[in-house]
Amino acid sequence: MLNKMMITCESATIFVSQKEEHRLNLSNRIKLFFHLAMCKFCRLFENQNQFIIHQLKHTTSNASLSEIEKEVLQNKINSEMKK
């Protein structure tokens, strides 16, 4: 059973990111809790992720693109999607 509770750092980072977007199910929350209790690197990732999310939510910008810039960007996106 303990083996089923252990997750990799890769899974932990995915769970941390998902946790910010929506609520994890109980099983994944428990797995993440145990992993974070043991892994200082994933705890650091979680702290950094929370900081970035917090900063993004509290950042305002009046920057905007001109119509020409929007068209150039859209063309680049379309050409990349065709590849």
PyMOL Python script that loads the backbone (N, CA, C, O; Angstrom):
from pymol import cmd

cmd.read_pdbstr("""\
ATOM      1  N   MET A   1       0.818  -1.194   0.000  1.00  0.00           N
ATOM      2  CA  MET A   1       0.000   0.000   0.000  1.00  0.00           C
ATOM      3  C   MET A   1       0.861   1.258   0.000  1.00  0.00           C
ATOM      4  O   MET A   1       0.549   2.235  -0.681  1.00  0.00           O
ATOM      5  N   LEU A   2       1.942   1.225   0.766  1.00  0.00           N
ATOM      6  CA  LEU A   2       2.829   2.387   0.821  1.00  0.00           C
ATOM      7  C   LEU A   2       3.415   2.678  -0.549  1.00  0.00           C
ATOM      8  O   LEU A   2       3.630   3.837  -0.905  1.00  0.00           O
ATOM      9  N   ASN A   3       3.671   1.637  -1.313  1.00  0.00           N
ATOM     10  CA  ASN A   3       4.219   1.811  -2.650  1.00  0.00           C
ATOM     11  C   ASN A   3       3.247   2.560  -3.555  1.00  0.00           C
ATOM     12  O   ASN A   3       3.670   3.323  -4.423  1.00  0.00           O
ATOM     13  N   LYS A   4       1.949   2.348  -3.358  1.00  0.00           N
ATOM     14  CA  LYS A   4       0.947   3.039  -4.163  1.00  0.00           C
ATOM     15  C   LYS A   4       0.842   4.515  -3.788  1.00  0.00           C
ATOM     16  O   LYS A   4       0.379   5.327  -4.589  1.00  0.00           O
ATOM     17  N   MET A   5       1.266   4.865  -2.583  1.00  0.00           N
ATOM     18  CA  MET A   5       1.200   6.243  -2.115  1.00  0.00           C
ATOM     19  C   MET A   5       2.387   7.074  -2.606  1.00  0.00           C
ATOM     20  O   MET A   5       2.320   8.303  -2.619  1.00  0.00           O
ATOM     21  N   MET A   6       3.460   6.415  -3.005  1.00  0.00           N
ATOM     22  CA  MET A   6       4.653   7.127  -3.440  1.00  0.00           C
ATOM     23  C   MET A   6       4.502   7.565  -4.889  1.00  0.00           C
ATOM     24  O   MET A   6       4.150   6.766  -5.757  1.00  0.00           O
ATOM     25  N   ILE A   7       4.772   8.842  -5.143  1.00  0.00           N
ATOM     26  CA  ILE A   7       4.711   9.364  -6.504  1.00  0.00           C
ATOM     27  C   ILE A   7       6.062   9.973  -6.848  1.00  0.00           C
ATOM     28  O   ILE A   7       6.854  10.294  -5.961  1.00  0.00           O
ATOM     29  N   THR A   8       6.314  10.126  -8.118  1.00  0.00           N
ATOM     30  CA  THR A   8       7.567  10.722  -8.569  1.00  0.00           C
ATOM     31  C   THR A   8       7.472  12.239  -8.457  1.00  0.00           C
ATOM     32  O   THR A   8       6.392  12.802  -8.278  1.00  0.00           O
ATOM     33  N   CYS A   9       8.630  12.884  -8.567  1.00  0.00           N
ATOM     34  CA  CYS A   9       8.660  14.350  -8.565  1.00  0.00           C
ATOM     35  C   CYS A   9       7.891  14.897  -9.765  1.00  0.00           C
ATOM     36  O   CYS A   9       7.250  15.944  -9.672  1.00  0.00           O
ATOM     37  N   GLU A  10       7.957  14.195 -10.875  1.00  0.00           N
ATOM     38  CA  GLU A  10       7.226  14.631 -12.065  1.00  0.00           C
ATOM     39  C   GLU A  10       5.722  14.641 -11.787  1.00  0.00           C
ATOM     40  O   GLU A  10       5.031  15.598 -12.136  1.00  0.00           O
ATOM     41  N   SER A  11       5.222  13.587 -11.164  1.00  0.00           N
ATOM     42  CA  SER A  11       3.796  13.534 -10.818  1.00  0.00           C
ATOM     43  C   SER A  11       3.444  14.613  -9.796  1.00  0.00           C
ATOM     44  O   SER A  11       2.380  15.226  -9.872  1.00  0.00           O
ATOM     45  N   ALA A  12       4.345  14.838  -8.843  1.00  0.00           N
ATOM     46  CA  ALA A  12       4.089  15.848  -7.812  1.00  0.00           C
ATOM     47  C   ALA A  12       3.965  17.237  -8.429  1.00  0.00           C
ATOM     48  O   ALA A  12       3.089  18.010  -8.039  1.00  0.00           O
ATOM     49  N   THR A  13       4.825  17.561  -9.383  1.00  0.00           N
ATOM     50  CA  THR A  13       4.742  18.886 -10.004  1.00  0.00           C
ATOM     51  C   THR A  13       3.448  19.024 -10.808  1.00  0.00           C
ATOM     52  O   THR A  13       2.857  20.103 -10.855  1.00  0.00           O
ATOM     53  N   ILE A  14       3.017  17.953 -11.426  1.00  0.00           N
ATOM     54  CA  ILE A  14       1.732  17.986 -12.152  1.00  0.00           C
ATOM     55  C   ILE A  14       0.590  18.211 -11.158  1.00  0.00           C
ATOM     56  O   ILE A  14      -0.301  19.021 -11.412  1.00  0.00           O
ATOM     57  N   PHE A  15       0.614  17.501 -10.034  1.00  0.00           N
ATOM     58  CA  PHE A  15      -0.434  17.657  -9.025  1.00  0.00           C
ATOM     59  C   PHE A  15      -0.432  19.073  -8.443  1.00  0.00           C
ATOM     60  O   PHE A  15      -1.495  19.649  -8.213  1.00  0.00           O
ATOM     61  N   VAL A  16       0.755  19.635  -8.205  1.00  0.00           N
ATOM     62  CA  VAL A  16       0.847  21.000  -7.680  1.00  0.00           C
ATOM     63  C   VAL A  16       0.195  21.973  -8.661  1.00  0.00           C
ATOM     64  O   VAL A  16      -0.567  22.855  -8.265  1.00  0.00           O
ATOM     65  N   SER A  17       0.502  21.801  -9.931  1.00  0.00           N
ATOM     66  CA  SER A  17      -0.078  22.679 -10.952  1.00  0.00           C
ATOM     67  C   SER A  17      -1.587  22.490 -11.057  1.00  0.00           C
ATOM     68  O   SER A  17      -2.328  23.463 -11.192  1.00  0.00           O
ATOM     69  N   GLN A  18      -2.040  21.245 -10.995  1.00  0.00           N
ATOM     70  CA  GLN A  18      -3.480  20.969 -11.051  1.00  0.00           C
ATOM     71  C   GLN A  18      -4.196  21.528  -9.836  1.00  0.00           C
ATOM     72  O   GLN A  18      -5.340  21.974  -9.926  1.00  0.00           O
ATOM     73  N   LYS A  19      -3.514  21.501  -8.700  1.00  0.00           N
ATOM     74  CA  LYS A  19      -4.108  22.005  -7.468  1.00  0.00           C
ATOM     75  C   LYS A  19      -4.448  23.492  -7.597  1.00  0.00           C
ATOM     76  O   LYS A  19      -5.441  23.954  -7.035  1.00  0.00           O
ATOM     77  N   GLU A  20      -3.638  24.228  -8.326  1.00  0.00           N
ATOM     78  CA  GLU A  20      -3.903  25.649  -8.534  1.00  0.00           C
ATOM     79  C   GLU A  20      -5.103  25.866  -9.456  1.00  0.00           C
ATOM     80  O   GLU A  20      -5.810  26.865  -9.331  1.00  0.00           O
ATOM     81  N   GLU A  21      -5.330  24.945 -10.369  1.00  0.00           N
ATOM     82  CA  GLU A  21      -6.405  25.099 -11.345  1.00  0.00           C
ATOM     83  C   GLU A  21      -7.749  24.596 -10.813  1.00  0.00           C
ATOM     84  O   GLU A  21      -8.789  25.207 -11.061  1.00  0.00           O
ATOM     85  N   HIS A  22      -7.722  23.500 -10.094  1.00  0.00           N
ATOM     86  CA  HIS A  22      -8.947  22.934  -9.551  1.00  0.00           C
ATOM     87  C   HIS A  22      -8.601  22.009  -8.392  1.00  0.00           C
ATOM     88  O   HIS A  22      -7.429  21.740  -8.128  1.00  0.00           O
ATOM     89  N   ARG A  23      -9.581  21.549  -7.737  1.00  0.00           N
ATOM     90  CA  ARG A  23      -9.382  20.704  -6.556  1.00  0.00           C
ATOM     91  C   ARG A  23      -8.976  19.288  -6.951  1.00  0.00           C
ATOM     92  O   ARG A  23      -9.595  18.667  -7.816  1.00  0.00           O
ATOM     93  N   LEU A  24      -7.937  18.795  -6.308  1.00  0.00           N
ATOM     94  CA  LEU A  24      -7.506  17.416  -6.549  1.00  0.00           C
ATOM     95  C   LEU A  24      -8.420  16.462  -5.785  1.00  0.00           C
ATOM     96  O   LEU A  24      -8.998  16.827  -4.761  1.00  0.00           O
ATOM     97  N   ASN A  25      -8.542  15.250  -6.289  1.00  0.00           N
ATOM     98  CA  ASN A  25      -9.324  14.266  -5.537  1.00  0.00           C
ATOM     99  C   ASN A  25      -8.532  13.850  -4.292  1.00  0.00           C
ATOM    100  O   ASN A  25      -7.333  14.110  -4.192  1.00  0.00           O
ATOM    101  N   LEU A  26      -9.200  13.221  -3.374  1.00  0.00           N
ATOM    102  CA  LEU A  26      -8.611  12.891  -2.075  1.00  0.00           C
ATOM    103  C   LEU A  26      -7.349  12.043  -2.215  1.00  0.00           C
ATOM    104  O   LEU A  26      -6.354  12.292  -1.534  1.00  0.00           O
ATOM    105  N   SER A  27      -7.385  11.064  -3.077  1.00  0.00           N
ATOM    106  CA  SER A  27      -6.239  10.181  -3.267  1.00  0.00           C
ATOM    107  C   SER A  27      -4.999  10.957  -3.712  1.00  0.00           C
ATOM    108  O   SER A  27      -3.910  10.763  -3.173  1.00  0.00           O
ATOM    109  N   ASN A  28      -5.175  11.835  -4.699  1.00  0.00           N
ATOM    110  CA  ASN A  28      -4.036  12.603  -5.198  1.00  0.00           C
ATOM    111  C   ASN A  28      -3.555  13.646  -4.194  1.00  0.00           C
ATOM    112  O   ASN A  28      -2.360  13.931  -4.119  1.00  0.00           O
ATOM    113  N   ARG A  29      -4.473  14.213  -3.425  1.00  0.00           N
ATOM    114  CA  ARG A  29      -4.059  15.159  -2.373  1.00  0.00           C
ATOM    115  C   ARG A  29      -3.208  14.455  -1.327  1.00  0.00           C
ATOM    116  O   ARG A  29      -2.213  15.014  -0.865  1.00  0.00           O
ATOM    117  N   ILE A  30      -3.579  13.252  -0.950  1.00  0.00           N
ATOM    118  CA  ILE A  30      -2.811  12.500   0.051  1.00  0.00           C
ATOM    119  C   ILE A  30      -1.436  12.141  -0.508  1.00  0.00           C
ATOM    120  O   ILE A  30      -0.425  12.288   0.180  1.00  0.00           O
ATOM    121  N   LYS A  31      -1.399  11.673  -1.752  1.00  0.00           N
ATOM    122  CA  LYS A  31      -0.119  11.339  -2.378  1.00  0.00           C
ATOM    123  C   LYS A  31       0.785  12.563  -2.434  1.00  0.00           C
ATOM    124  O   LYS A  31       1.976  12.476  -2.133  1.00  0.00           O
ATOM    125  N   LEU A  32       0.219  13.701  -2.819  1.00  0.00           N
ATOM    126  CA  LEU A  32       1.001  14.936  -2.897  1.00  0.00           C
ATOM    127  C   LEU A  32       1.483  15.355  -1.514  1.00  0.00           C
ATOM    128  O   LEU A  32       2.631  15.773  -1.359  1.00  0.00           O
ATOM    129  N   PHE A  33       0.622  15.248  -0.511  1.00  0.00           N
ATOM    130  CA  PHE A  33       0.992  15.605   0.854  1.00  0.00           C
ATOM    131  C   PHE A  33       2.210  14.810   1.316  1.00  0.00           C
ATOM    132  O   PHE A  33       3.164  15.387   1.838  1.00  0.00           O
ATOM    133  N   PHE A  34       2.185  13.496   1.128  1.00  0.00           N
ATOM    134  CA  PHE A  34       3.303  12.656   1.563  1.00  0.00           C
ATOM    135  C   PHE A  34       4.569  12.955   0.762  1.00  0.00           C
ATOM    136  O   PHE A  34       5.670  12.961   1.312  1.00  0.00           O
ATOM    137  N   HIS A  35       4.410  13.199  -0.519  1.00  0.00           N
ATOM    138  CA  HIS A  35       5.590  13.505  -1.327  1.00  0.00           C
ATOM    139  C   HIS A  35       6.211  14.828  -0.880  1.00  0.00           C
ATOM    140  O   HIS A  35       7.428  14.923  -0.724  1.00  0.00           O
ATOM    141  N   LEU A  36       5.379  15.840  -0.675  1.00  0.00           N
ATOM    142  CA  LEU A  36       5.901  17.142  -0.258  1.00  0.00           C
ATOM    143  C   LEU A  36       6.528  17.078   1.132  1.00  0.00           C
ATOM    144  O   LEU A  36       7.442  17.846   1.431  1.00  0.00           O
ATOM    145  N   ALA A  37       6.055  16.183   1.973  1.00  0.00           N
ATOM    146  CA  ALA A  37       6.623  16.028   3.302  1.00  0.00           C
ATOM    147  C   ALA A  37       8.062  15.520   3.227  1.00  0.00           C
ATOM    148  O   ALA A  37       8.864  15.775   4.125  1.00  0.00           O
ATOM    149  N   MET A  38       8.383  14.803   2.153  1.00  0.00           N
ATOM    150  CA  MET A  38       9.714  14.209   2.038  1.00  0.00           C
ATOM    151  C   MET A  38      10.631  14.934   1.056  1.00  0.00           C
ATOM    152  O   MET A  38      11.852  14.822   1.166  1.00  0.00           O
ATOM    153  N   CYS A  39      10.075  15.669   0.105  1.00  0.00           N
ATOM    154  CA  CYS A  39      10.889  16.206  -0.983  1.00  0.00           C
ATOM    155  C   CYS A  39      10.980  17.729  -0.913  1.00  0.00           C
ATOM    156  O   CYS A  39      10.012  18.432  -1.205  1.00  0.00           O
ATOM    157  N   LYS A  40      12.139  18.224  -0.527  1.00  0.00           N
ATOM    158  CA  LYS A  40      12.298  19.672  -0.390  1.00  0.00           C
ATOM    159  C   LYS A  40      12.273  20.381  -1.740  1.00  0.00           C
ATOM    160  O   LYS A  40      11.900  21.551  -1.815  1.00  0.00           O
ATOM    161  N   PHE A  41      12.661  19.694  -2.794  1.00  0.00           N
ATOM    162  CA  PHE A  41      12.668  20.318  -4.113  1.00  0.00           C
ATOM    163  C   PHE A  41      11.244  20.556  -4.625  1.00  0.00           C
ATOM    164  O   PHE A  41      10.960  21.590  -5.230  1.00  0.00           O
ATOM    165  N   CYS A  42      10.370  19.607  -4.382  1.00  0.00           N
ATOM    166  CA  CYS A  42       8.972  19.779  -4.798  1.00  0.00           C
ATOM    167  C   CYS A  42       8.264  20.805  -3.916  1.00  0.00           C
ATOM    168  O   CYS A  42       7.378  21.518  -4.389  1.00  0.00           O
ATOM    169  N   ARG A  43       8.645  20.888  -2.634  1.00  0.00           N
ATOM    170  CA  ARG A  43       8.099  21.942  -1.779  1.00  0.00           C
ATOM    171  C   ARG A  43       8.522  23.312  -2.305  1.00  0.00           C
ATOM    172  O   ARG A  43       7.727  24.252  -2.325  1.00  0.00           O
ATOM    173  N   LEU A  44       9.778  23.414  -2.729  1.00  0.00           N
ATOM    174  CA  LEU A  44      10.273  24.660  -3.306  1.00  0.00           C
ATOM    175  C   LEU A  44       9.493  24.997  -4.579  1.00  0.00           C
ATOM    176  O   LEU A  44       9.106  26.146  -4.792  1.00  0.00           O
ATOM    177  N   PHE A  45       9.265  23.980  -5.426  1.00  0.00           N
ATOM    178  CA  PHE A  45       8.475  24.192  -6.636  1.00  0.00           C
ATOM    179  C   PHE A  45       7.082  24.686  -6.284  1.00  0.00           C
ATOM    180  O   PHE A  45       6.573  25.611  -6.917  1.00  0.00           O
ATOM    181  N   GLU A  46       6.459  24.078  -5.278  1.00  0.00           N
ATOM    182  CA  GLU A  46       5.109  24.490  -4.880  1.00  0.00           C
ATOM    183  C   GLU A  46       5.110  25.936  -4.411  1.00  0.00           C
ATOM    184  O   GLU A  46       4.217  26.702  -4.773  1.00  0.00           O
ATOM    185  N   ASN A  47       6.094  26.320  -3.615  1.00  0.00           N
ATOM    186  CA  ASN A  47       6.182  27.703  -3.139  1.00  0.00           C
ATOM    187  C   ASN A  47       6.383  28.673  -4.297  1.00  0.00           C
ATOM    188  O   ASN A  47       5.748  29.727  -4.343  1.00  0.00           O
ATOM    189  N   GLN A  48       7.257  28.324  -5.225  1.00  0.00           N
ATOM    190  CA  GLN A  48       7.499  29.183  -6.374  1.00  0.00           C
ATOM    191  C   GLN A  48       6.245  29.289  -7.248  1.00  0.00           C
ATOM    192  O   GLN A  48       5.914  30.368  -7.739  1.00  0.00           O
ATOM    193  N   ASN A  49       5.565  28.181  -7.433  1.00  0.00           N
ATOM    194  CA  ASN A  49       4.346  28.166  -8.230  1.00  0.00           C
ATOM    195  C   ASN A  49       3.275  29.045  -7.596  1.00  0.00           C
ATOM    196  O   ASN A  49       2.605  29.808  -8.292  1.00  0.00           O
ATOM    197  N   GLN A  50       3.111  28.944  -6.293  1.00  0.00           N
ATOM    198  CA  GLN A  50       2.132  29.766  -5.589  1.00  0.00           C
ATOM    199  C   GLN A  50       2.492  31.245  -5.702  1.00  0.00           C
ATOM    200  O   GLN A  50       1.610  32.084  -5.883  1.00  0.00           O
ATOM    201  N   PHE A  51       3.772  31.569  -5.599  1.00  0.00           N
ATOM    202  CA  PHE A  51       4.225  32.951  -5.722  1.00  0.00           C
ATOM    203  C   PHE A  51       3.901  33.502  -7.112  1.00  0.00           C
ATOM    204  O   PHE A  51       3.390  34.615  -7.242  1.00  0.00           O
ATOM    205  N   ILE A  52       4.200  32.719  -8.144  1.00  0.00           N
ATOM    206  CA  ILE A  52       3.947  33.161  -9.518  1.00  0.00           C
ATOM    207  C   ILE A  52       2.454  33.371  -9.748  1.00  0.00           C
ATOM    208  O   ILE A  52       2.047  34.383 -10.318  1.00  0.00           O
ATOM    209  N   ILE A  53       1.639  32.417  -9.305  1.00  0.00           N
ATOM    210  CA  ILE A  53       0.181  32.531  -9.462  1.00  0.00           C
ATOM    211  C   ILE A  53      -0.329  33.778  -8.737  1.00  0.00           C
ATOM    212  O   ILE A  53      -1.144  34.526  -9.278  1.00  0.00           O
ATOM    213  N   HIS A  54       0.148  33.995  -7.529  1.00  0.00           N
ATOM    214  CA  HIS A  54      -0.264  35.176  -6.750  1.00  0.00           C
ATOM    215  C   HIS A  54       0.119  36.462  -7.481  1.00  0.00           C
ATOM    216  O   HIS A  54      -0.688  37.387  -7.575  1.00  0.00           O
ATOM    217  N   GLN A  55       1.339  36.520  -7.995  1.00  0.00           N
ATOM    218  CA  GLN A  55       1.790  37.709  -8.710  1.00  0.00           C
ATOM    219  C   GLN A  55       0.974  37.949  -9.972  1.00  0.00           C
ATOM    220  O   GLN A  55       0.630  39.090 -10.283  1.00  0.00           O
ATOM    221  N   LEU A  56       0.668  36.894 -10.690  1.00  0.00           N
ATOM    222  CA  LEU A  56      -0.125  37.038 -11.914  1.00  0.00           C
ATOM    223  C   LEU A  56      -1.535  37.539 -11.627  1.00  0.00           C
ATOM    224  O   LEU A  56      -2.088  38.336 -12.385  1.00  0.00           O
ATOM    225  N   LYS A  57      -2.109  37.067 -10.530  1.00  0.00           N
ATOM    226  CA  LYS A  57      -3.469  37.475 -10.187  1.00  0.00           C
ATOM    227  C   LYS A  57      -3.530  38.943  -9.775  1.00  0.00           C
ATOM    228  O   LYS A  57      -4.572  39.582  -9.917  1.00  0.00           O
ATOM    229  N   HIS A  58      -2.427  39.481  -9.270  1.00  0.00           N
ATOM    230  CA  HIS A  58      -2.412  40.844  -8.764  1.00  0.00           C
ATOM    231  C   HIS A  58      -1.645  41.807  -9.670  1.00  0.00           C
ATOM    232  O   HIS A  58      -1.279  42.907  -9.255  1.00  0.00           O
ATOM    233  N   THR A  59      -1.410  41.387 -10.887  1.00  0.00           N
ATOM    234  CA  THR A  59      -0.710  42.231 -11.835  1.00  0.00           C
ATOM    235  C   THR A  59      -1.711  42.797 -12.823  1.00  0.00           C
ATOM    236  O   THR A  59      -2.551  42.080 -13.367  1.00  0.00           O
ATOM    237  N   THR A  60      -1.604  44.081 -13.040  1.00  0.00           N
ATOM    238  CA  THR A  60      -2.455  44.705 -14.048  1.00  0.00           C
ATOM    239  C   THR A  60      -1.560  45.313 -15.110  1.00  0.00           C
ATOM    240  O   THR A  60      -0.441  45.744 -14.832  1.00  0.00           O
ATOM    241  N   SER A  61      -2.061  45.341 -16.302  1.00  0.00           N
ATOM    242  CA  SER A  61      -1.292  45.890 -17.405  1.00  0.00           C
ATOM    243  C   SER A  61      -2.235  46.572 -18.387  1.00  0.00           C
ATOM    244  O   SER A  61      -3.325  46.082 -18.681  1.00  0.00           O
ATOM    245  N   ASN A  62      -1.790  47.692 -18.871  1.00  0.00           N
ATOM    246  CA  ASN A  62      -2.549  48.403 -19.883  1.00  0.00           C
ATOM    247  C   ASN A  62      -1.945  48.196 -21.265  1.00  0.00           C
ATOM    248  O   ASN A  62      -2.346  48.846 -22.230  1.00  0.00           O
ATOM    249  N   ALA A  63      -0.988  47.297 -21.352  1.00  0.00           N
ATOM    250  CA  ALA A  63      -0.322  47.046 -22.622  1.00  0.00           C
ATOM    251  C   ALA A  63      -1.284  46.374 -23.595  1.00  0.00           C
ATOM    252  O   ALA A  63      -2.103  45.536 -23.219  1.00  0.00           O
ATOM    253  N   SER A  64      -1.158  46.764 -24.835  1.00  0.00           N
ATOM    254  CA  SER A  64      -1.982  46.134 -25.867  1.00  0.00           C
ATOM    255  C   SER A  64      -1.208  46.145 -27.176  1.00  0.00           C
ATOM    256  O   SER A  64      -0.269  46.919 -27.360  1.00  0.00           O
ATOM    257  N   LEU A  65      -1.620  45.280 -28.066  1.00  0.00           N
ATOM    258  CA  LEU A  65      -0.986  45.182 -29.374  1.00  0.00           C
ATOM    259  C   LEU A  65      -1.762  46.015 -30.386  1.00  0.00           C
ATOM    260  O   LEU A  65      -2.983  46.146 -30.306  1.00  0.00           O
ATOM    261  N   SER A  66      -1.025  46.571 -31.334  1.00  0.00           N
ATOM    262  CA  SER A  66      -1.695  47.267 -32.430  1.00  0.00           C
ATOM    263  C   SER A  66      -2.322  46.216 -33.344  1.00  0.00           C
ATOM    264  O   SER A  66      -2.017  45.028 -33.239  1.00  0.00           O
ATOM    265  N   GLU A  67      -3.182  46.655 -34.220  1.00  0.00           N
ATOM    266  CA  GLU A  67      -3.835  45.722 -35.139  1.00  0.00           C
ATOM    267  C   GLU A  67      -2.805  45.024 -36.033  1.00  0.00           C
ATOM    268  O   GLU A  67      -2.954  43.843 -36.346  1.00  0.00           O
ATOM    269  N   ILE A  68      -1.783  45.739 -36.434  1.00  0.00           N
ATOM    270  CA  ILE A  68      -0.731  45.140 -37.273  1.00  0.00           C
ATOM    271  C   ILE A  68       0.026  44.074 -36.489  1.00  0.00           C
ATOM    272  O   ILE A  68       0.311  43.000 -37.021  1.00  0.00           O
ATOM    273  N   GLU A  69       0.357  44.360 -35.223  1.00  0.00           N
ATOM    274  CA  GLU A  69       1.056  43.390 -34.382  1.00  0.00           C
ATOM    275  C   GLU A  69       0.194  42.149 -34.151  1.00  0.00           C
ATOM    276  O   GLU A  69       0.700  41.027 -34.154  1.00  0.00           O
ATOM    277  N   LYS A  70      -1.091  42.351 -33.955  1.00  0.00           N
ATOM    278  CA  LYS A  70      -2.007  41.220 -33.778  1.00  0.00           C
ATOM    279  C   LYS A  70      -2.036  40.344 -35.027  1.00  0.00           C
ATOM    280  O   LYS A  70      -2.021  39.117 -34.934  1.00  0.00           O
ATOM    281  N   GLU A  71      -2.079  40.974 -36.176  1.00  0.00           N
ATOM    282  CA  GLU A  71      -2.124  40.230 -37.435  1.00  0.00           C
ATOM    283  C   GLU A  71      -0.836  39.446 -37.661  1.00  0.00           C
ATOM    284  O   GLU A  71      -0.883  38.292 -38.086  1.00  0.00           O
ATOM    285  N   VAL A  72       0.320  40.063 -37.382  1.00  0.00           N
ATOM    286  CA  VAL A  72       1.606  39.378 -37.525  1.00  0.00           C
ATOM    287  C   VAL A  72       1.672  38.185 -36.588  1.00  0.00           C
ATOM    288  O   VAL A  72       2.101  37.101 -36.984  1.00  0.00           O
ATOM    289  N   LEU A  73       1.249  38.383 -35.349  1.00  0.00           N
ATOM    290  CA  LEU A  73       1.264  37.298 -34.369  1.00  0.00           C
ATOM    291  C   LEU A  73       0.326  36.173 -34.791  1.00  0.00           C
ATOM    292  O   LEU A  73       0.685  35.001 -34.679  1.00  0.00           O
ATOM    293  N   GLN A  74      -0.847  36.503 -35.265  1.00  0.00           N
ATOM    294  CA  GLN A  74      -1.807  35.485 -35.717  1.00  0.00           C
ATOM    295  C   GLN A  74      -1.238  34.693 -36.892  1.00  0.00           C
ATOM    296  O   GLN A  74      -1.415  33.477 -36.970  1.00  0.00           O
ATOM    297  N   ASN A  75      -0.559  35.379 -37.799  1.00  0.00           N
ATOM    298  CA  ASN A  75       0.066  34.690 -38.930  1.00  0.00           C
ATOM    299  C   ASN A  75       1.149  33.727 -38.480  1.00  0.00           C
ATOM    300  O   ASN A  75       1.275  32.633 -39.030  1.00  0.00           O
ATOM    301  N   LYS A  76       1.932  34.122 -37.486  1.00  0.00           N
ATOM    302  CA  LYS A  76       2.970  33.235 -36.950  1.00  0.00           C
ATOM    303  C   LYS A  76       2.355  32.004 -36.302  1.00  0.00           C
ATOM    304  O   LYS A  76       2.844  30.888 -36.477  1.00  0.00           O
ATOM    305  N   ILE A  77       1.287  32.216 -35.558  1.00  0.00           N
ATOM    306  CA  ILE A  77       0.593  31.094 -34.915  1.00  0.00           C
ATOM    307  C   ILE A  77       0.042  30.144 -35.957  1.00  0.00           C
ATOM    308  O   ILE A  77       0.196  28.928 -35.847  1.00  0.00           O
ATOM    309  N   ASN A  78      -0.603  30.704 -36.972  1.00  0.00           N
ATOM    310  CA  ASN A  78      -1.177  29.864 -38.029  1.00  0.00           C
ATOM    311  C   ASN A  78      -0.112  29.076 -38.770  1.00  0.00           C
ATOM    312  O   ASN A  78      -0.315  27.903 -39.083  1.00  0.00           O
ATOM    313  N   SER A  79       1.028  29.710 -39.054  1.00  0.00           N
ATOM    314  CA  SER A  79       2.099  28.989 -39.769  1.00  0.00           C
ATOM    315  C   SER A  79       2.705  27.884 -38.923  1.00  0.00           C
ATOM    316  O   SER A  79       3.082  26.840 -39.456  1.00  0.00           O
ATOM    317  N   GLU A  80       2.807  28.091 -37.605  1.00  0.00           N
ATOM    318  CA  GLU A  80       3.332  27.060 -36.707  1.00  0.00           C
ATOM    319  C   GLU A  80       2.364  25.894 -36.583  1.00  0.00           C
ATOM    320  O   GLU A  80       2.786  24.745 -36.454  1.00  0.00           O
ATOM    321  N   MET A  81       1.088  26.178 -36.622  1.00  0.00           N
ATOM    322  CA  MET A  81       0.085  25.119 -36.505  1.00  0.00           C
ATOM    323  C   MET A  81       0.047  24.239 -37.744  1.00  0.00           C
ATOM    324  O   MET A  81      -0.341  23.074 -37.668  1.00  0.00           O
ATOM    325  N   LYS A  82       0.443  24.781 -38.871  1.00  0.00           N
ATOM    326  CA  LYS A  82       0.438  24.018 -40.116  1.00  0.00           C
ATOM    327  C   LYS A  82       1.603  23.043 -40.205  1.00  0.00           C
ATOM    328  O   LYS A  82       1.582  22.119 -41.018  1.00  0.00           O
ATOM    329  N   LYS A  83       2.611  23.244 -39.377  1.00  0.00           N
ATOM    330  CA  LYS A  83       3.800  22.374 -39.418  1.00  0.00           C
ATOM    331  C   LYS A  83       3.502  21.002 -38.894  1.00  0.00           C
ATOM    332  O   LYS A  83       4.389  20.149 -38.859  1.00  0.00           O
TER     333      LYS A  83
END
""", "prot")
cmd.dss("prot")
cmd.show_as("cartoon", "prot")
cmd.util.cbc("prot")
cmd.orient("prot")
